[in-house]
């Protein structure tokens, strides 16, 4: 079953456009800056949780107390 050249050309152009759109989307998804921003947002969200925030504050106070105790002994 033979197809005419215009139909084949149109299909090639459609496939090329679809491939270009896919490559653009992959480029956007694989952008390292996007990963950094996503990681920062994730850390900020975790630190906004009271359980995490107060646990980190308690650890910092204990470490600070231990350092001061070592310095003044």
C-alpha positions in Angstrom: 0.0 0.0 0.0 1.7 3.1 -1.2 1.4 6.5 0.5 1.8 9.8 -1.3 5.0 11.9 -0.6 3.0 14.7 1.0 1.5 12.5 3.6 4.9 11.0 4.4 6.4 14.5 4.7 3.6 15.6 7.0 4.1 12.6 9.2 7.8 13.2 9.4 7.2 16.9 10.4 4.7 15.9 13.0 7.2 13.3 14.4 10.0 15.9 14.4 7.8 18.4 16.2 6.8 15.8 18.8 10.4 14.9 19.3 11.4 18.5 19.7 8.7 19.0 22.3 9.8 15.9 24.2 13.5 17.1 24.2 12.4 20.5 25.5 10.5 18.9 28.3 13.4 16.6 29.2 15.7 19.6 29.2 13.4 21.4 31.6 13.1 18.4 33.9 16.8 17.6 33.9 17.9 21.2 34.7 20.3 21.1 37.7 19.0 24.4 38.9 15.5 22.9 39.2 16.9 20.1 41.3 18.6 22.6 43.6 15.5 24.6 44.0 13.4 21.5 44.7 15.9 20.4 47.3 15.9 23.8 49.0 12.1 23.8 49.1 12.0 20.3 50.6 14.5 21.3 53.3 12.5 24.4 54.1 9.3 22.5 54.3 10.9 20.0 56.7 12.4 22.7 58.9 9.0 24.4 59.2 7.6 21.4 61.0 7.7 22.1 64.7 8.9 18.6 65.7 11.9 18.9 63.4 12.6 22.5 64.3 12.6 22.1 68.0 14.6 18.9 67.9 17.3 20.7 65.9 17.3 23.6 68.4 17.6 21.1 71.3 20.5 19.4 69.6 22.2 22.7 69.0 21.8 23.7 72.6 23.3 20.4 73.8 26.2 20.7 71.4 26.8 24.3 72.5 26.6 23.3 76.2 29.1 20.5 75.6 31.5 22.8 73.8 31.3 25.4 76.5 31.9 22.8 79.2 35.0 21.5 77.4 36.3 25.1 77.0 36.0 26.0 80.7 37.3 22.7 82.2 
